[in-house]
Amino acid sequence: MNERELWTPDLHQLNQLRLTWDVRFGSRASIYLGPTANYLLSRRKDPESGLLQTSLAPYLWINHAKAGHTTHQFWGGLTAGVRI
């Protein structure tokens, strides 16, 4: 995954678990809604601060970041949409 760069050569991997509830409208359309668990593994250095971190997460439930080690970040969210 690239963040504020055309190409990110370092490890920067977002994993998501989504559990959605779907409601059908007719035979071809539906809406869905549900929680999302986000887990980010990263060795990307922020170009502005030089620290191993990301600006992707709006807030963090878990943030394991040590100098020179892979950063592990976990946060929750919500997913919703329309399927046609």
mmCIF file as gemmi writes it, N, C-alpha and C atoms, coordinates in Angstrom:
data_model
loop_
_atom_site.group_PDB
_atom_site.id
_atom_site.type_symbol
_atom_site.label_atom_id
_atom_site.label_alt_id
_atom_site.label_comp_id
_atom_site.label_asym_id
_atom_site.label_entity_id
_atom_site.label_seq_id
_atom_site.pdbx_PDB_ins_code
_atom_site.Cartn_x
_atom_site.Cartn_y
_atom_site.Cartn_z
_atom_site.occupancy
_atom_site.B_iso_or_equiv
_atom_site.pdbx_formal_charge
_atom_site.auth_seq_id
_atom_site.auth_asym_id
_atom_site.pdbx_PDB_model_num
ATOM 1 N N . MET Axp A 1 ? 0.852 -1.162 0 1 0 ? 1 A 1
ATOM 2 C CA . MET Axp A 1 ? 0 0 0 1 0 ? 1 A 1
ATOM 3 C C . MET Axp A 1 ? 0.904 1.233 0 1 0 ? 1 A 1
ATOM 4 N N . ASN Axp A 2 ? 0.592 2.194 -0.821 1 0 ? 2 A 1
ATOM 5 C CA . ASN Axp A 2 ? 1.368 3.427 -0.902 1 0 ? 2 A 1
ATOM 6 C C . ASN Axp A 2 ? 0.68 4.525 -0.092 1 0 ? 2 A 1
ATOM 7 N N . GLU Axp A 3 ? 1.493 5.327 0.563 1 0 ? 3 A 1
ATOM 8 C CA . GLU Axp A 3 ? 0.972 6.419 1.387 1 0 ? 3 A 1
ATOM 9 C C . GLU Axp A 3 ? 1.774 7.682 1.113 1 0 ? 3 A 1
ATOM 10 N N . ARG Axp A 4 ? 1.12 8.668 0.539 1 0 ? 4 A 1
ATOM 11 C CA . ARG Axp A 4 ? 1.721 9.967 0.214 1 0 ? 4 A 1
ATOM 12 C C . ARG Axp A 4 ? 2.982 9.838 -0.638 1 0 ? 4 A 1
ATOM 13 N N . GLU Axp A 5 ? 3.092 8.739 -1.393 1 0 ? 5 A 1
ATOM 14 C CA . GLU Axp A 5 ? 4.213 8.508 -2.293 1 0 ? 5 A 1
ATOM 15 C C . GLU Axp A 5 ? 3.696 7.762 -3.51 1 0 ? 5 A 1
ATOM 16 N N . LEU Axp A 6 ? 4.406 7.879 -4.638 1 0 ? 6 A 1
ATOM 17 C CA . LEU Axp A 6 ? 4.036 7.132 -5.823 1 0 ? 6 A 1
ATOM 18 C C . LEU Axp A 6 ? 4.311 5.647 -5.606 1 0 ? 6 A 1
ATOM 19 N N . TRP Axp A 7 ? 5.404 5.32 -4.905 1 0 ? 7 A 1
ATOM 20 C CA . TRP Axp A 7 ? 5.762 3.941 -4.611 1 0 ? 7 A 1
ATOM 21 C C . TRP Axp A 7 ? 6.388 3.875 -3.228 1 0 ? 7 A 1
ATOM 22 N N . THR Axp A 8 ? 5.954 2.953 -2.388 1 0 ? 8 A 1
ATOM 23 C CA . THR Axp A 8 ? 6.507 2.745 -1.056 1 0 ? 8 A 1
ATOM 24 C C . THR Axp A 8 ? 7.273 1.423 -1.079 1 0 ? 8 A 1
ATOM 25 N N . PRO Axp A 9 ? 8.616 1.461 -1.084 1 0 ? 9 A 1
ATOM 26 C CA . PRO Axp A 9 ? 9.39 0.217 -1.189 1 0 ? 9 A 1
ATOM 27 C C . PRO Axp A 9 ? 9.433 -0.601 0.105 1 0 ? 9 A 1
ATOM 28 N N . ASP Axp A 10 ? 9.2 0.018 1.25 1 0 ? 10 A 1
ATOM 29 C CA . ASP Axp A 10 ? 9.254 -0.682 2.531 1 0 ? 10 A 1
ATOM 30 C C . ASP Axp A 10 ? 7.931 -1.38 2.828 1 0 ? 10 A 1
ATOM 31 N N . LEU Axp A 11 ? 7.97 -2.318 3.795 1 0 ? 11 A 1
ATOM 32 C CA . LEU Axp A 11 ? 6.757 -3.009 4.232 1 0 ? 11 A 1
ATOM 33 C C . LEU Axp A 11 ? 5.73 -1.982 4.715 1 0 ? 11 A 1
ATOM 34 N N . HIS Axp A 12 ? 4.528 -2.057 4.175 1 0 ? 12 A 1
ATOM 35 C CA . HIS Axp A 12 ? 3.441 -1.146 4.558 1 0 ? 12 A 1
ATOM 36 C C . HIS Axp A 12 ? 2.15 -1.857 4.191 1 0 ? 12 A 1
ATOM 37 N N . GLN Axp A 13 ? 1.675 -2.741 5.061 1 0 ? 13 A 1
ATOM 38 C CA . GLN Axp A 13 ? 0.599 -3.66 4.74 1 0 ? 13 A 1
ATOM 39 C C . GLN Axp A 13 ? -0.607 -3.442 5.647 1 0 ? 13 A 1
ATOM 40 N N . LEU Axp A 14 ? -1.756 -3.155 5.037 1 0 ? 14 A 1
ATOM 41 C CA . LEU Axp A 14 ? -3.009 -2.989 5.767 1 0 ? 14 A 1
ATOM 42 C C . LEU Axp A 14 ? -3.839 -4.254 5.618 1 0 ? 14 A 1
ATOM 43 N N . ASN Axp A 15 ? -4.243 -4.826 6.758 1 0 ? 15 A 1
ATOM 44 C CA . ASN Axp A 15 ? -5.111 -6.003 6.783 1 0 ? 15 A 1
ATOM 45 C C . ASN Axp A 15 ? -6.436 -5.585 7.408 1 0 ? 15 A 1
ATOM 46 N N . GLN Axp A 16 ? -7.539 -6.082 6.852 1 0 ? 16 A 1
ATOM 47 C CA . GLN Axp A 16 ? -8.857 -5.707 7.363 1 0 ? 16 A 1
ATOM 48 C C . GLN Axp A 16 ? -9.738 -6.937 7.546 1 0 ? 16 A 1
ATOM 49 N N . LEU Axp A 17 ? -10.534 -6.92 8.593 1 0 ? 17 A 1
ATOM 50 C CA . LEU Axp A 17 ? -11.573 -7.909 8.822 1 0 ? 17 A 1
ATOM 51 C C . LEU Axp A 17 ? -12.89 -7.14 8.833 1 0 ? 17 A 1
ATOM 52 N N . ARG Axp A 18 ? -13.776 -7.493 7.907 1 0 ? 18 A 1
ATOM 53 C CA . ARG Axp A 18 ? -15.071 -6.813 7.795 1 0 ? 18 A 1
ATOM 54 C C . ARG Axp A 18 ? -16.2 -7.81 8 1 0 ? 18 A 1
ATOM 55 N N . LEU Axp A 19 ? -17.12 -7.474 8.885 1 0 ? 19 A 1
ATOM 56 C CA . LEU Axp A 19 ? -18.331 -8.263 9.103 1 0 ? 19 A 1
ATOM 57 C C . LEU Axp A 19 ? -19.504 -7.375 8.721 1 0 ? 19 A 1
ATOM 58 N N . THR Axp A 20 ? -20.203 -7.736 7.652 1 0 ? 20 A 1
ATOM 59 C CA . THR Axp A 20 ? -21.255 -6.851 7.148 1 0 ? 20 A 1
ATOM 60 C C . THR Axp A 20 ? -22.627 -7.527 7.191 1 0 ? 20 A 1
ATOM 61 N N . TRP Axp A 21 ? -23.623 -6.699 7.336 1 0 ? 21 A 1
ATOM 62 C CA . TRP Axp A 21 ? -25.021 -7.087 7.295 1 0 ? 21 A 1
ATOM 63 C C . TRP Axp A 21 ? -25.602 -6.511 6.014 1 0 ? 21 A 1
ATOM 64 N N . ASP Axp A 22 ? -26.291 -7.334 5.247 1 0 ? 22 A 1
ATOM 65 C CA . ASP Axp A 22 ? -26.756 -6.965 3.919 1 0 ? 22 A 1
ATOM 66 C C . ASP Axp A 22 ? -28.283 -6.987 3.863 1 0 ? 22 A 1
ATOM 67 N N . VAL Axp A 23 ? -28.878 -5.931 3.295 1 0 ? 23 A 1
ATOM 68 C CA . VAL Axp A 23 ? -30.33 -5.867 3.103 1 0 ? 23 A 1
ATOM 69 C C . VAL Axp A 23 ? -30.594 -5.687 1.617 1 0 ? 23 A 1
ATOM 70 N N . ARG Axp A 24 ? -31.347 -6.611 1.041 1 0 ? 24 A 1
ATOM 71 C CA . ARG Axp A 24 ? -31.639 -6.572 -0.4 1 0 ? 24 A 1
ATOM 72 C C . ARG Axp A 24 ? -32.847 -5.683 -0.703 1 0 ? 24 A 1
ATOM 73 N N . PHE Axp A 25 ? -32.76 -4.986 -1.821 1 0 ? 25 A 1
ATOM 74 C CA . PHE Axp A 25 ? -33.86 -4.191 -2.373 1 0 ? 25 A 1
ATOM 75 C C . PHE Axp A 25 ? -34.088 -4.684 -3.792 1 0 ? 25 A 1
ATOM 76 N N . GLY Axp A 26 ? -35.107 -5.471 -3.979 1 0 ? 26 A 1
ATOM 77 C CA . GLY Axp A 26 ? -35.354 -6.051 -5.299 1 0 ? 26 A 1
ATOM 78 C C . GLY Axp A 26 ? -34.375 -7.18 -5.579 1 0 ? 26 A 1
ATOM 79 N N . SER Axp A 27 ? -34.22 -7.523 -6.843 1 0 ? 27 A 1
ATOM 80 C CA . SER Axp A 27 ? -33.366 -8.65 -7.195 1 0 ? 27 A 1
ATOM 81 C C . SER Axp A 27 ? -31.922 -8.248 -7.483 1 0 ? 27 A 1
ATOM 82 N N . ARG Axp A 28 ? -31.636 -6.941 -7.645 1 0 ? 28 A 1
ATOM 83 C CA . ARG Axp A 28 ? -30.288 -6.54 -8.061 1 0 ? 28 A 1
ATOM 84 C C . ARG Axp A 28 ? -29.59 -5.525 -7.17 1 0 ? 28 A 1
ATOM 85 N N . ALA Axp A 29 ? -30.214 -5.053 -6.144 1 0 ? 29 A 1
ATOM 86 C CA . ALA Axp A 29 ? -29.583 -4.013 -5.323 1 0 ? 29 A 1
ATOM 87 C C . ALA Axp A 29 ? -29.678 -4.36 -3.834 1 0 ? 29 A 1
ATOM 88 N N . SER Axp A 30 ? -28.674 -3.89 -3.092 1 0 ? 30 A 1
ATOM 89 C CA . SER Axp A 30 ? -28.69 -4.078 -1.637 1 0 ? 30 A 1
ATOM 90 C C . SER Axp A 30 ? -27.814 -3.01 -0.994 1 0 ? 30 A 1
ATOM 91 N N . ILE Axp A 31 ? -28.016 -2.817 0.289 1 0 ? 31 A 1
ATOM 92 C CA . ILE Axp A 31 ? -27.125 -1.951 1.068 1 0 ? 31 A 1
ATOM 93 C C . ILE Axp A 31 ? -26.472 -2.829 2.13 1 0 ? 31 A 1
ATOM 94 N N . TYR Axp A 32 ? -25.275 -2.437 2.547 1 0 ? 32 A 1
ATOM 95 C CA . TYR Axp A 32 ? -24.583 -3.207 3.573 1 0 ? 32 A 1
ATOM 96 C C . TYR Axp A 32 ? -23.967 -2.263 4.598 1 0 ? 32 A 1
ATOM 97 N N . LEU Axp A 33 ? -23.767 -2.799 5.811 1 0 ? 33 A 1
ATOM 98 C CA . LEU Axp A 33 ? -23.246 -2.018 6.927 1 0 ? 33 A 1
ATOM 99 C C . LEU Axp A 33 ? -22.589 -2.978 7.907 1 0 ? 33 A 1
ATOM 100 N N . GLY Axp A 34 ? -21.474 -2.56 8.502 1 0 ? 34 A 1
ATOM 101 C CA . GLY Axp A 34 ? -20.835 -3.404 9.501 1 0 ? 34 A 1
ATOM 102 C C . GLY Axp A 34 ? -19.526 -2.838 10.019 1 0 ? 34 A 1
ATOM 103 N N . PRO Axp A 35 ? -18.988 -3.441 11.087 1 0 ? 35 A 1
ATOM 104 C CA . PRO Axp A 35 ? -17.728 -2.989 11.674 1 0 ? 35 A 1
ATOM 105 C C . PRO Axp A 35 ? -16.516 -3.499 10.879 1 0 ? 35 A 1
ATOM 106 N N . THR Axp A 36 ? -15.409 -2.781 11.013 1 0 ? 36 A 1
ATOM 107 C CA . THR Axp A 36 ? -14.158 -3.152 10.37 1 0 ? 36 A 1
ATOM 108 C C . THR Axp A 36 ? -13.041 -3.092 11.396 1 0 ? 36 A 1
ATOM 109 N N . ALA Axp A 37 ? -12.232 -4.145 11.445 1 0 ? 37 A 1
ATOM 110 C CA . ALA Axp A 37 ? -11.024 -4.157 12.277 1 0 ? 37 A 1
ATOM 111 C C . ALA Axp A 37 ? -9.829 -3.971 11.34 1 0 ? 37 A 1
ATOM 112 N N . ASN Axp A 38 ? -9.001 -2.963 11.601 1 0 ? 38 A 1
ATOM 113 C CA . ASN Axp A 38 ? -7.852 -2.635 10.764 1 0 ? 38 A 1
ATOM 114 C C . ASN Axp A 38 ? -6.561 -2.927 11.516 1 0 ? 38 A 1
ATOM 115 N N . TYR Axp A 39 ? -5.63 -3.606 10.842 1 0 ? 39 A 1
ATOM 116 C CA . TYR Axp A 39 ? -4.329 -3.944 11.424 1 0 ? 39 A 1
ATOM 117 C C . TYR Axp A 39 ? -3.256 -3.579 10.407 1 0 ? 39 A 1
ATOM 118 N N . LEU Axp A 40 ? -2.342 -2.687 10.789 1 0 ? 40 A 1
ATOM 119 C CA . LEU Axp A 40 ? -1.306 -2.202 9.88 1 0 ? 40 A 1
ATOM 120 C C . LEU Axp A 40 ? 0.066 -2.636 10.371 1 0 ? 40 A 1
ATOM 121 N N . LEU Axp A 41 ? 0.833 -3.266 9.482 1 0 ? 41 A 1
ATOM 122 C CA . LEU Axp A 41 ? 2.236 -3.589 9.707 1 0 ? 41 A 1
ATOM 123 C C . LEU Axp A 41 ? 3.039 -2.646 8.826 1 0 ? 41 A 1
ATOM 124 N N . SER Axp A 42 ? 4.022 -1.959 9.384 1 0 ? 42 A 1
ATOM 125 C CA . SER Axp A 42 ? 4.736 -0.976 8.584 1 0 ? 42 A 1
ATOM 126 C C . SER Axp A 42 ? 6.185 -0.81 9.032 1 0 ? 42 A 1
ATOM 127 N N . ARG Axp A 43 ? 7.053 -0.623 8.039 1 0 ? 43 A 1
ATOM 128 C CA . ARG Axp A 43 ? 8.429 -0.206 8.273 1 0 ? 43 A 1
ATOM 129 C C . ARG Axp A 43 ? 8.691 1.089 7.494 1 0 ? 43 A 1
ATOM 130 N N . ARG Axp A 44 ? 7.624 1.773 7.115 1 0 ? 44 A 1
ATOM 131 C CA . ARG Axp A 44 ? 7.711 3.013 6.35 1 0 ? 44 A 1
ATOM 132 C C . ARG Axp A 44 ? 8.13 4.156 7.251 1 0 ? 44 A 1
ATOM 133 N N . LYS Axp A 45 ? 9.077 4.954 6.784 1 0 ? 45 A 1
ATOM 134 C CA . LYS Axp A 45 ? 9.478 6.154 7.514 1 0 ? 45 A 1
ATOM 135 C C . LYS Axp A 45 ? 8.698 7.343 6.983 1 0 ? 45 A 1
ATOM 136 N N . ASP Axp A 46 ? 8.143 8.116 7.894 1 0 ? 46 A 1
ATOM 137 C CA . ASP Axp A 46 ? 7.449 9.34 7.516 1 0 ? 46 A 1
ATOM 138 C C . ASP Axp A 46 ? 8.478 10.313 6.95 1 0 ? 46 A 1
ATOM 139 N N . PRO Axp A 47 ? 8.278 10.815 5.723 1 0 ? 47 A 1
ATOM 140 C CA . PRO Axp A 47 ? 9.269 11.707 5.123 1 0 ? 47 A 1
ATOM 141 C C . PRO Axp A 47 ? 9.458 13.027 5.873 1 0 ? 47 A 1
ATOM 142 N N . GLU Axp A 48 ? 8.439 13.464 6.589 1 0 ? 48 A 1
ATOM 143 C CA . GLU Axp A 48 ? 8.544 14.74 7.309 1 0 ? 48 A 1
ATOM 144 C C . GLU Axp A 48 ? 9.254 14.593 8.654 1 0 ? 48 A 1
ATOM 145 N N . SER Axp A 49 ? 8.941 13.52 9.399 1 0 ? 49 A 1
ATOM 146 C CA . SER Axp A 49 ? 9.52 13.365 10.736 1 0 ? 49 A 1
ATOM 147 C C . SER Axp A 49 ? 10.681 12.38 10.785 1 0 ? 49 A 1
ATOM 148 N N . GLY Axp A 50 ? 10.774 11.471 9.792 1 0 ? 50 A 1
ATOM 149 C CA . GLY Axp A 50 ? 11.822 10.462 9.806 1 0 ? 50 A 1
ATOM 150 C C . GLY Axp A 50 ? 11.535 9.297 10.731 1 0 ? 50 A 1
ATOM 151 N N . LEU Axp A 51 ? 10.359 9.273 11.368 1 0 ? 51 A 1
ATOM 152 C CA . LEU Axp A 51 ? 9.99 8.207 12.301 1 0 ? 51 A 1
ATOM 153 C C . LEU Axp A 51 ? 9.239 7.094 11.57 1 0 ? 51 A 1
ATOM 154 N N . LEU Axp A 52 ? 9.332 5.874 12.106 1 0 ? 52 A 1
ATOM 155 C CA . LEU Axp A 52 ? 8.557 4.763 11.57 1 0 ? 52 A 1
ATOM 156 C C . LEU Axp A 52 ? 7.119 4.917 12.049 1 0 ? 52 A 1
ATOM 157 N N . GLN Axp A 53 ? 6.279 5.482 11.21 1 0 ? 53 A 1
ATOM 158 C CA . GLN Axp A 53 ? 4.884 5.707 11.586 1 0 ? 53 A 1
ATOM 159 C C . GLN Axp A 53 ? 4.053 5.94 10.342 1 0 ? 53 A 1
ATOM 160 N N . THR Axp A 54 ? 2.756 6.021 10.524 1 0 ? 54 A 1
ATOM 161 C CA . THR Axp A 54 ? 1.832 6.272 9.43 1 0 ? 54 A 1
ATOM 162 C C . THR Axp A 54 ? 0.833 7.347 9.835 1 0 ? 54 A 1
ATOM 163 N N . SER Axp A 55 ? 0.303 8.036 8.859 1 0 ? 55 A 1
ATOM 164 C CA . SER Axp A 55 ? -0.765 8.998 9.122 1 0 ? 55 A 1
ATOM 165 C C . SER Axp A 55 ? -2.1 8.436 8.64 1 0 ? 55 A 1
ATOM 166 N N . LEU Axp A 56 ? -2.113 7.145 8.297 1 0 ? 56 A 1
ATOM 167 C CA . LEU Axp A 56 ? -3.313 6.507 7.773 1 0 ? 56 A 1
ATOM 168 C C . LEU Axp A 56 ? -4.405 6.361 8.824 1 0 ? 56 A 1
ATOM 169 N N . ALA Axp A 57 ? -4.052 5.97 10.027 1 0 ? 57 A 1
ATOM 170 C CA . ALA Axp A 57 ? -5.039 5.708 11.076 1 0 ? 57 A 1
ATOM 171 C C . ALA Axp A 57 ? -5.592 7.011 11.657 1 0 ? 57 A 1
ATOM 172 N N . PRO Axp A 58 ? -6.926 7.141 11.741 1 0 ? 58 A 1
ATOM 173 C CA . PRO Axp A 58 ? -7.503 8.352 12.327 1 0 ? 58 A 1
ATOM 174 C C . PRO Axp A 58 ? -7.311 8.406 13.846 1 0 ? 58 A 1
ATOM 175 N N . TYR Axp A 59 ? -7.214 7.252 14.482 1 0 ? 59 A 1
ATOM 176 C CA . TYR Axp A 59 ? -6.959 7.102 15.917 1 0 ? 59 A 1
ATOM 177 C C . TYR Axp A 59 ? -6.446 5.674 16.094 1 0 ? 59 A 1
ATOM 178 N N . LEU Axp A 60 ? -5.891 5.342 17.231 1 0 ? 60 A 1
ATOM 179 C CA . LEU Axp A 60 ? -5.337 4.005 17.434 1 0 ? 60 A 1
ATOM 180 C C . LEU Axp A 60 ? -5.831 3.385 18.725 1 0 ? 60 A 1
ATOM 181 N N . TRP Axp A 61 ? -6.195 2.105 18.669 1 0 ? 61 A 1
ATOM 182 C CA . TRP Axp A 61 ? -6.494 1.342 19.873 1 0 ? 61 A 1
ATOM 183 C C . TRP Axp A 61 ? -5.202 0.736 20.414 1 0 ? 61 A 1
ATOM 184 N N . ILE Axp A 62 ? -4.36 0.232 19.511 1 0 ? 62 A 1
ATOM 185 C CA . ILE Axp A 62 ? -3.067 -0.357 19.875 1 0 ? 62 A 1
ATOM 186 C C . ILE Axp A 62 ? -2.011 0.228 18.955 1 0 ? 62 A 1
ATOM 187 N N . ASN Axp A 63 ? -0.895 0.663 19.535 1 0 ? 63 A 1
ATOM 188 C CA . ASN Axp A 63 ? 0.201 1.21 18.744 1 0 ? 63 A 1
ATOM 189 C C . ASN Axp A 63 ? 1.521 0.716 19.335 1 0 ? 63 A 1
ATOM 190 N N . HIS Axp A 64 ? 2.129 -0.27 18.687 1 0 ? 64 A 1
ATOM 191 C CA . HIS Axp A 64 ? 3.425 -0.795 19.118 1 0 ? 64 A 1
ATOM 192 C C . HIS Axp A 64 ? 4.463 -0.277 18.135 1 0 ? 64 A 1
ATOM 193 N N . ALA Axp A 65 ? 5.161 0.756 18.517 1 0 ? 65 A 1
ATOM 194 C CA . ALA Axp A 65 ? 6.196 1.335 17.669 1 0 ? 65 A 1
ATOM 195 C C . ALA Axp A 65 ? 7.464 1.499 18.493 1 0 ? 65 A 1
ATOM 196 N N . LYS Axp A 66 ? 8.532 0.823 18.063 1 0 ? 66 A 1
ATOM 197 C CA . LYS Axp A 66 ? 9.836 0.946 18.699 1 0 ? 66 A 1
ATOM 198 C C . LYS Axp A 66 ? 10.834 1.347 17.63 1 0 ? 66 A 1
ATOM 199 N N . ALA Axp A 67 ? 11.815 2.125 17.994 1 0 ? 67 A 1
ATOM 200 C CA . ALA Axp A 67 ? 12.817 2.6 17.046 1 0 ? 67 A 1
ATOM 201 C C . ALA Axp A 67 ? 13.492 1.42 16.345 1 0 ? 67 A 1
ATOM 202 N N . GLY Axp A 68 ? 13.485 1.421 15.015 1 0 ? 68 A 1
ATOM 203 C CA . GLY Axp A 68 ? 14.145 0.394 14.232 1 0 ? 68 A 1
ATOM 204 C C . GLY Axp A 68 ? 13.38 -0.904 14.072 1 0 ? 68 A 1
ATOM 205 N N . HIS Axp A 69 ? 12.172 -1.018 14.631 1 0 ? 69 A 1
ATOM 206 C CA . HIS Axp A 69 ? 11.377 -2.238 14.534 1 0 ? 69 A 1
ATOM 207 C C . HIS Axp A 69 ? 10.109 -1.984 13.723 1 0 ? 69 A 1
ATOM 208 N N . THR Axp A 70 ? 9.475 -3.063 13.305 1 0 ? 70 A 1
ATOM 209 C CA . THR Axp A 70 ? 8.22 -2.962 12.566 1 0 ? 70 A 1
ATOM 210 C C . THR Axp A 70 ? 7.128 -2.389 13.463 1 0 ? 70 A 1
ATOM 211 N N . THR Axp A 71 ? 6.369 -1.449 12.949 1 0 ? 71 A 1
ATOM 212 C CA . THR Axp A 71 ? 5.27 -0.827 13.678 1 0 ? 71 A 1
ATOM 213 C C . THR Axp A 71 ? 4.007 -1.666 13.506 1 0 ? 71 A 1
ATOM 214 N N . HIS Axp A 72 ? 3.297 -1.921 14.611 1 0 ? 72 A 1
ATOM 215 C CA . HIS Axp A 72 ? 2.024 -2.639 14.595 1 0 ? 72 A 1
ATOM 216 C C . HIS Axp A 72 ? 0.953 -1.683 15.117 1 0 ? 72 A 1
ATOM 217 N N . GLN Axp A 73 ? -0.06 -1.418 14.3 1 0 ? 73 A 1
ATOM 218 C CA . GLN Axp A 73 ? -1.129 -0.504 14.706 1 0 ? 73 A 1
ATOM 219 C C . GLN Axp A 73 ? -2.479 -1.17 14.46 1 0 ? 73 A 1
ATOM 220 N N . PHE Axp A 74 ? -3.427 -0.935 15.39 1 0 ? 74 A 1
ATOM 221 C CA . PHE Axp A 74 ? -4.745 -1.535 15.303 1 0 ? 74 A 1
ATOM 222 C C . PHE Axp A 74 ? -5.791 -0.487 15.635 1 0 ? 74 A 1
ATOM 223 N N . TRP Axp A 75 ? -6.841 -0.406 14.8 1 0 ? 75 A 1
ATOM 224 C CA . TRP Axp A 75 ? -7.943 0.509 15.059 1 0 ? 75 A 1
ATOM 225 C C . TRP Axp A 75 ? -9.209 -0.052 14.406 1 0 ? 75 A 1
ATOM 226 N N . GLY Axp A 76 ? -10.346 0.43 14.827 1 0 ? 76 A 1
ATOM 227 C CA . GLY Axp A 76 ? -11.629 -0.023 14.316 1 0 ? 76 A 1
ATOM 228 C C . GLY Axp A 76 ? -12.278 1.014 13.43 1 0 ? 76 A 1
ATOM 229 N N . GLY Axp A 77 ? -13.269 0.58 12.709 1 0 ? 77 A 1
ATOM 230 C CA . GLY Axp A 77 ? -13.974 1.492 11.827 1 0 ? 77 A 1
ATOM 231 C C . GLY Axp A 77 ? -15.325 0.927 11.45 1 0 ? 77 A 1
ATOM 232 N N . LEU Axp A 78 ? -15.922 1.521 10.444 1 0 ? 78 A 1
ATOM 233 C CA . LEU Axp A 78 ? -17.246 1.156 9.983 1 0 ? 78 A 1
ATOM 234 C C . LEU Axp A 78 ? -17.22 1.126 8.459 1 0 ? 78 A 1
ATOM 235 N N . THR Axp A 79 ? -17.869 0.158 7.877 1 0 ? 79 A 1
ATOM 236 C CA . THR Axp A 79 ? -17.988 0.102 6.418 1 0 ? 79 A 1
ATOM 237 C C . THR Axp A 79 ? -19.467 0.095 6.039 1 0 ? 79 A 1
ATOM 238 N N . ALA Axp A 80 ? -19.783 0.778 4.971 1 0 ? 80 A 1
ATOM 239 C CA . ALA Axp A 80 ? -21.167 0.86 4.487 1 0 ? 80 A 1
ATOM 240 C C . ALA Axp A 80 ? -21.138 1.123 2.999 1 0 ? 80 A 1
ATOM 241 N N . GLY Axp A 81 ? -22.166 0.671 2.32 1 0 ? 81 A 1
ATOM 242 C CA . GLY Axp A 81 ? -22.208 0.918 0.881 1 0 ? 81 A 1
ATOM 243 C C . GLY Axp A 81 ? -23.442 0.361 0.223 1 0 ? 81 A 1
ATOM 244 N N . VAL Axp A 82 ? -23.452 0.469 -1.11 1 0 ? 82 A 1
ATOM 245 C CA . VAL Axp A 82 ? -24.556 -0.002 -1.937 1 0 ? 82 A 1
ATOM 246 C C . VAL Axp A 82 ? -23.981 -0.985 -2.954 1 0 ? 82 A 1
ATOM 247 N N . ARG Axp A 83 ? -24.64 -2.118 -3.105 1 0 ? 83 A 1
ATOM 248 C CA . ARG Axp A 83 ? -24.272 -3.095 -4.129 1 0 ? 83 A 1
ATOM 249 C C . ARG Axp A 83 ? -25.35 -3.094 -5.201 1 0 ? 83 A 1
ATOM 250 N N . ILE Axp A 84 ? -24.92 -3.087 -6.445 1 0 ? 84 A 1
ATOM 251 C CA . ILE Axp A 84 ? -25.876 -3.117 -7.569 1 0 ? 84 A 1
ATOM 252 C C . ILE Axp A 84 ? -25.557 -4.326 -8.439 1 0 ? 84 A 1
